[in-house]
Each structure stands twice: as C-alpha cells, then as structure tokens.
Amino acid sequence: MSDSKIAHRKHFRSRYGLLKVSFICLLSLQFLSARAQDKYWYFISEGISKTESQKILESLQLEPVTWSKWFHAWSAHGSLDNEIDGVDSCRKVTPLKLQRTLFEEPTLGFALEQMDAKILTNEGLTGKGVKIGIIDGGFLGAEQTASLAPIIADGRLVAFRNFLQPSDTDPFGGFRSLDDQHGTEVWELTGGYNAQKRIQFGLATGADYYLARTDHGAREQRQEEDFLIAALEWMDSLEVKLVNISLGYNTDYDNPAENYTPAMMDGKTALASLACQRATEEKGMLIVVAAGNDGDNSWKVIDVPADAPGVLTVGSTDLKFWRKMPFSSTGTDFAPFLKPDISCFASSGTSFSAPVITGLAACLWEKSPALSNTDLKALILQSGHLAGAPNNYMGHGVPSAKWLLSRITQDLVEIPEPAAIAPQSANKKKSITLEGEGKKNVVLFHKKDRFSVIKQEFFSTETNSLQVKQLENAKFTTVIVDHELVMEVEWE
C-alpha cells in the first residue's frame, strides 16, 4: 500500500468521527421520539381542576407534561388500560402516526443515499444467502464494532485465513499503527448496521462472510500479490462468488525493482490482475476492486488488480456534484477497455467506495440468484447516471438502486451492453436550455475522445441558459445537470 492510501484512510477516520457526532444528535432525537410514542392527551372531566387532575394522573404512574386550558386536558407520558374517574377516556388522543415511525427506519450512509438504496432495504434485501469474500489488510477490532456485531453473533463470519501468518487464526488481531483495521472499515461499509443507533453503513447485512488477510501495513512486497491470488483460489474452493478487494499495487515497493509503471496497467502484465480476470471468466466470480487513490499525484491511473478488464472497478465521487474526487484514480487512455467501471461517494479513498458496490451486488444477487456474474456487472453499469456517455474518470457513473430493482424483477433473457447516446455537433460553443427553477449543479467532462477526460468542470447556476464552450484539444464534452445526463457535444 502506498503512503497516499494510508493518508486517505486517516482522513476517513476523521470524517467517521464527525459522522459519529451527527449520529449522536440523531440518537438524541430518536430518544425523544420514543418518549413521544407513549404520550397521550387526557381530557379531564368538568369540575376537576388542573391541580387535582395532575395529582390523579401522577397517582396512576403517569407523567403530566403540558396543561391545556382550552381543552381542559393534560398531555402525559404513559397510557391507561381502564377507565378512570375524572378522566374522559373516550376522548383520549394518541400521538400522530408520523411521530411513531419517525426513526423506525435506519439512517443510511451517504453513499447508500446517493444510490437511492432505501428501495432495496424497503424490499427487505440484505444479501441473505450470498457468500461475500473480503481480501484486505487486518480486521482489527471488528468483534468490538457495533455495526458488525450482528454478523459475528449470528455465525455469519464463516471463515478466516491469514495468508501472512497461516498459524494465526484470530481474525481480529493486529496493530492500529499498521492500519490493521482497514479491513474492518471495508467490512462495515459492505454490510455494517448499528442497530442501537439505527445507522446502516452497508447493504449486505444478511450475507455470509469469508475474510482473508493478504496485505501487510508496514511492508510492500510483490509477495502480497501472491497471497491475493492464493486467497482468491481459497474463496473459489468455498464457492464464494462475490469478492471485494480494496487493495492496490503500483510503486513504493521495498525493492524498487518490483515497481510497476503506468504503462503496465493493461490488465495482462500483473499476475494478480490475470488471476482476477480468470476468476471472472472461468469461475463465475464478481470481483469488485477499488480503483486506487492516485488521481492527484504523478501516478494518476488505476492500480493492480483494478486494471483487470473483467473486474468491477470502482472510483469515488463527491456528494454534491457527483464529480470525480481528486484522489480517485483514472483509467488509462491506451487500454482497449474502460476503467473505472462505476463510481460512488467516498470522501477519503476508493477503498470505501468499492464495498458499497459489493453490498449492492449482494442484494441484487439475492433478488435474482440466476444472474451470471457478467450479467450482474452489465446491469450495474447500465444503471449508472453516465451510462450513455461513460468516461475514464467515473466510468458509467453512480448506479441507481431504483433502476436496478425495476430491471431485475423483469424477465431477463439477455443483458445488452449500455448504449451510448448520440452526440450533438457544435462549433466552439453550444447553448443549452435548462428546465426547472432554482439552483442547478452542473458537471462538464471535456474529453479528447469519447472516453478520455482532459478536464472536469463543476459549478452551480440559477439561470435556465447554459453556454458550453469548447476546451482546447477537446473533441467531446459531456453535460450533466443535477446528476442527469443532458447531452454529449461533439466539437466540429
């Protein structure tokens, strides 16, 4: 793992701390809502004073809250099973239904909200019956992580293997200084659910898990790629069909002679990439891989094994515009296939985008287990908001759970590849009329060909007229407004 990856993980933990503060506030509101579920209006009989009625309610173990002079009534916590002298029980008022259900549904993580994943949770999809493999660093402290406790308690951590130290059978050991909790964070974003706080981080809360440790936080050796291959083969022997790999390899090896070059990210140089490709082609496995976190440094492009053409490579977006995050690695401009394949929100590393998509895939496979790995991948790509104009910054964009669920419930005979939209010709500039009122978020991808981005622009506007200008050396520009693909412009 490069230093940049470790830095991004530190950022994730900072953000996670902020999230905890936000969710504590939500939890406080949840407590108040729970109290409201037991609060009623008690209408007091004529002739009984406020003070007398308060004593009556308190004698019945009720907790008066507010006296209404207009209605001659008390609001109070607690309920009565029988009629009581002095209380007109026939006019008892219970809280609104909205108050009762305000916090019954879990709060979804930001990436799940971005994909409109509530439609999957409302459907009751949890990835039940799906075997998920996670190949990563350590899973330190996972047994003490509230969102993973139900999985462990239910015995759905089926198997663990430490390929660094085969004699080590403890899944939860390691050292925080070596970033050995990275796998724990990935697992949480695959299927974590904190029942006490009603926070859902990942979608695959009902799946079975197979964990493999192949990566050492303090070393960088090609041997770790050998372990990754061995872990894939081990998982295949256990009939695991869905695997998350939030690891990437390029440079910074302890032995510089082992370093890769960007030109080697072709899907056929690194043996780990070839192994992932074989897993998809011959073993029917869907391998979900983080694109890498080198978009804002000299390396720029995806890592090993994200360059395997058959894997589902995942990049990162922001939450407001859905533009590529600066750190998210781009696809190369020389390979005959597009990478990344799909993208979703993560503020601090593609390591934390990939498991969100893994959880999504698990729910879809639960819904339609007859789907092949290639068909499932093709469906996810088609659901992306950039499916009509994909690029090497974000692939096919952010997937739509609503689209996927509606499509997957139909009789699927053949899954075609996503169809590109027809570009509209323009010379130097293109005027576009926008619909709707209020502020609109715009993203422009200026490209030297249909897939290779030169520059992305993003801004907000309150006007209904947008003028797109040709960027130097750009042959195409993709126009996105409020997360909708509006147009593909071809410059004459």
N, C-alpha and C positions, 0 to 999 in steps of 0.2 A: 504494500500500500504506500502511495506517495504521501509526502508531508501535507500536500494540499487536501487530500482526502481526510486525514486526521483533523486538520483545521476545520473543515466543514462539519465534522462530527461534533466538535466543540461548540460550534455555532448552533447546532441542533439542540444541544443540551441547554444552551442559554434560552433559546426560543421555547423549549419544553418547560423551563421554569416559569416563563411568562404565561404560558398556557395554563399551568397549574394555578397561578394566581387568579386567572379569569375563571377557571372552573370552580375554584373555591367560592367565588362570588355567586356562580350559578347554583352551587350546592346550598348556599345560604338561602337563596330564593326557593330552592326545592323544599327546604325545611319549612319555610313559611307556607308554601303551597300545601304541604302535608298537614299542617295545622288547620289550614282553611278547609280541608276535607271534612273536618269534624265540627265545623262551626255552623250554627243554626240561628235563625231568628225565632225567639219565643215571644208570642203575643200574650200579654198579661191581661187577665180578666179585669173588667171595670171595678173600680173601688179599691184596688190594691195599688199602693204607692210604689214609687221607684225603689225606695229603701227596703220596703217589705218584700218586694219581688226579688230583689237582689239576694236577700237572705234565703228565700225559698230555693233559688237556683243553686246557691252555694251549699245548702244543706243536702242537695241531691248530687253533690260532687261535680257540678258544672262550674265553668269559669266565665262569669259575665265579662263582656268586653266593652260594648257600647250601648248606651241607653238612647232610645229614640222617643222623644216627646210626642212627635207627630203620630207614630204608630203605636205608642204605649207598649213598647216591646224592647227586649234585650237581645243583642247578639251574644252568643256564648259558645265556648268550646265544649263539645260533648253532646250526647244525644240521650233521649228518654225513650224507654221501651213501653211505658204505660202512661195513661192519662193521669195528670196531677192537678189537684185542686189549686186554683189560682192561675193555671196556665191553659190557655186556649189551644190545645194540641191540634185541633183541626186546622189551625192556620199556621202551623209550623212551616218555616221556609228553609229549604236546604240550599247549599251553595250552587252556583251555576256549574253546569257540566264542564265548561271550559276550565274552571278552577280545579276540577278534579283530575283533568287529564293533561294539564299544562306540562308536567315533567315526566309523564309516564313513558314517553318515547325518549330514546337516548339522544344525546347531543353527538352529532357526527363530527369527525375530524375534518379539517379544512379541505383536504384532497377528496374526501368522500362527498362533501357538499358540492364541490366543484363538478363532480361527475353525476350529480343528482342521484346518489346511491340510495337515498331513502326508499325509492321504489323497490329496491331489492330487499331491504330489511322489512318493509311492509309486507312483502310477499313471503316472508319467513325464510329466505335463503341465507344459509350460513356456511355453505361449503360442506355440509354434512355428507360423510361417506367419501370425500375426496382426500387422497393422500398428498400432502404437501411436503416437499423436501426443502430445507434451507441450508445452503452451503455458505459458510461465513467464518468470521473470527469466533471469539468466545461468546458464550451465553451467560456471562456472569450476572448473578443476582436475579435471574429470571424467575426462580421459585419464590422470590420476595416481591415480585412485581404484581400489583393487584390486578392488572388487566389480563395477565396470563395465568393467574391462579386457577380459574375455572377449567382451563385446558389441562393443566397438570393434575388437578384434583380428580378430573374425570378419566384420567388414564389415557388421554389422547396425545401425550408425548410418547409415541410408540417406541422409538428407537433413537439412540445417540451413538455417534462414533467420533472419537478424537483421532484424526489421522496424523496429528503432530506427535502425540504420545498415545499409542494404541492401548497401553495399560491403564490409562486414565478413563474411568467410567463415570465420573461425576460431570454431568452436563453443565453445572452451574458454577464451576470454579474459574480461577484466573485472577488477573490483576487489573484494577482500573487504570493504572498507569500505562498499561499496554493496550488500552482501548478494548479490553476483552468483553465489554458489554455491547459492542457493536451489533452482534448477532441478536442480542436481547431486544434492542431497539427495532431491528428489522422484523423480528418475530411479532413484536407488539403492533407494528403497522400492517402486518399481514392478517392477524386475527385477534388483536387485543380488544378486550371490552372490560371496562371498570364498572362493575355492577353497582357499587356503592355510590359512585359519582355519576352514574349513567352516562359515561363517555365511551363512545365506540371509535377506536383508532383504525381498526382493520375490519374487512368484511368477512373473512373466513373464520368466524368464531366457533364454528362447529366442525371444523376439519380435523383430520388426524395429522400429526406432525412427526417428521423424521429429520433430525438435526445432525449436521456434520461440521466439525471444526477442521478447516484446512489452512487457515491463514494465521500467521504469527505477527503480532503488532510491532515487535521490535526488530524483525528481520524482513528482508526482501530477497527471496531466492526463487529461482525457477522451480525448485522442488515443490513449492506451494502449488504450482500449476499441476504437477504430478498428483498431488493429493486431491486436487479438484477433480481430476479425471477419475481417480480411484473412488471418490465419493459419488460421482455420477453412476459409475458401474455398480456400486453398492446399492444405491437407491433403485436402480433398474432391477436389481435382483429381488428387491422387496416390492416390486410393481408400483413404485411411485411414478406418477405421470406428470406431476406439476412441480417444478423446481424453481426456487428463487436464488439468484446469485448476485449479491450486492458487493461484488469484488471486481477489481480491475487491475490489469498489469500493463505497464509500458516501460518506464525508466526507473531510475533510483534503485536499481538492484545493488546488492552488496558487492557483487562482481560486475563492474561496468560492461564487461564483455557480453553479459547476458541481456543487456538493454535492447529493447526494440527501437525501431524508428517508425515514424508515422506511415511511411510507405509500406510497412509490413502489416498494417491494419486492413488486410484484404480478405480476411475470412479463411485463408488457406495456408498461412505461414505458421501460426502458433498451434501447437498440438492441442492445447486446451480448447481453442476455438473449433478445431476439427472434431474434437470429442463431442462438443455441444451440438455441432451440426449432425454428427452421426446419431446422437440421441434423438434429434428431431426427425430425421429421415428414416431411421431404421427401428427405433424403439418407441415411436409414438409419443414422445415426451414433449411437453411445452416448457421450454426453458426461458424464464424471464430474467433479464440481465440489466443491471444499471449501466447507463451509457458511459459514465465517468464524469469527473469533476475538473476537467482541464480546459474548459472553454475559454477561460480568461487568462491562460498562461501560454507559453510558447508551444506546448504540445498541441492544444486545440481540439484534436479529434478523439473519437471513441477509443476504448481500450480493448485488450483481450480479456474475456471472450465475447464482448459486446459486438465484435466485428463478424461473428458467425452469421451468415445470411438467414439461417432458419430460426434463430432465437428471436424472442420478442424483446427488443432493446428499448429501454425506457429513459427518456430525458425528463428534465424538470422545467416547470413554468412558474411564473408568479401567480398571485391570486386575483389581482385586479384586471390586468390586461390579457392574461394568458399568453404572454410573450415568453421567449426562452430566457431562463435565468442565466446571468453572465457565466456562472461556473459550469453550466451544463455542456458537456462535450458535444461537438457537432459530428456529423457524418463526413466521410471523406468525399472528395469530388472526383475520385478516379475509379471507385469500385462500381461494378455493374448492378448494384442493389442499393436501396435507400436505407440509411440509418440516421437517427434512431427511428424506430417504428411508430412509437406512440409517446405521449408525454402527459404528465400531470403535476400538480403542485407539490413542491418541497422547497423549503426556504434555505436548506443547508446541505444539499447533496442528493445526487441521483440514487444513492443508496436507499433513500427514504421515499423515492417515487416508485421504484420497482416493486416493493412489497405490496403497495396499494393496488397495483395492477394484478399482482399474483392473487390477492384476495378476491378481486373482481372476477378473475378467470375461474377460481374455485366455485363461486356462486353460479356462474354460467354453466359449468360442467355438472354441478349438482342438478340444475334445472334440465339440462339436456345431455345426459352422460354418453349418448351415442355419437356425439360430435367427435370428429378426429381432432388431433392437435392442430393440424394445419387449417382446418375449417374454423376452429375456435379463434385462432390467431387472425384469420382473414376477417371474421366478424368484428373483432375488436378494432381492427384498422378501419373498417368501413364506418364504424360509429364515431370516429374522430371528427372534430369540427373542421379539420383541414383535409378531410378525405378527398375532396375534389381538387386539391392543389397542395399535395404534401411537399415537404422540403427537408433539407439535411440539418435544419435547426431543431425542428419539433416533430418530424415525421408526419403522421396523419393527425396530429393534434391531440386534444383532450377527448377521451371516449365519453359517450353518453350512455349511462345505465338504462335510461328510459328507452332509447332506441334499441339497445341490445335486447332488453326483455321483450319488447314487442316483436322483434325479429326472430328471437329464439323460440318463441311459442308457436311460430308458424311451421308448416311442413317444409323442412329444409332438405331439398334434393341436391342442389349444387350451390356452392358458395363462390360467386364470381369475385374477381379482384375489384377493389374500389375503382370507379370510373372517374377520370379527370374531367373537369369542366372545360368547356371550350373557351379559349382566351378571346378577349375583345381587343381589336387593334387600335392603337393610338400613336400620335406623333408628338413627342416631347411632353405633353401633358394630357390629362384625362379628367373631365369634370363629372362628378357623381352626385346624384341627388339622394339624400338620406331620408329615411322615413322616421316618424316618431318625434316626440318633443323631449326637451331636456338634454342633459349632458350625455354624450356618446363617447365610448372608448374605442380608439382606432389603433390598429396594428398594421403596418405595411412591411412586407418582406420583398426587398429588392433582390433580384436573382440574375445571375449571369446565364443561366439556362433554366429549364423547368424546375430543377430541384436544388441547385446550389445557391445559397443565400450569400449576397455581398454584405448586406446591412439590413437590420430590422429597425423600424421606427415605431414609436408608440406615443400617443398623445390623446388628450380629451378635447372635444369641441362641442359647442352648444348650437352650432349652425346646422342647417339642413343641406348645405352645399359643401362638397369636399373636392378639392382640386389636387390630384396626384400628379407629381412631376417625375419625369424620368431621371433616375440617378445615373451618373456616369458609369458606363460599361454594363448597365443593366439591360437585359433583354426582356425580362418579365417582372411584373410587380403583382403580388397577391394583396388584396384589400380585405381586411377583416374589421367588421364593426360590431361591437357588443357581442363578441365571440361567435359571430356568424360570418361565413364565407360569402362576401358580396360579389367579388369579381376577380378575375385573373386578366391582367392587362398585358398584351404583347406589344412591345415598342417597335415601331417601324424603323 
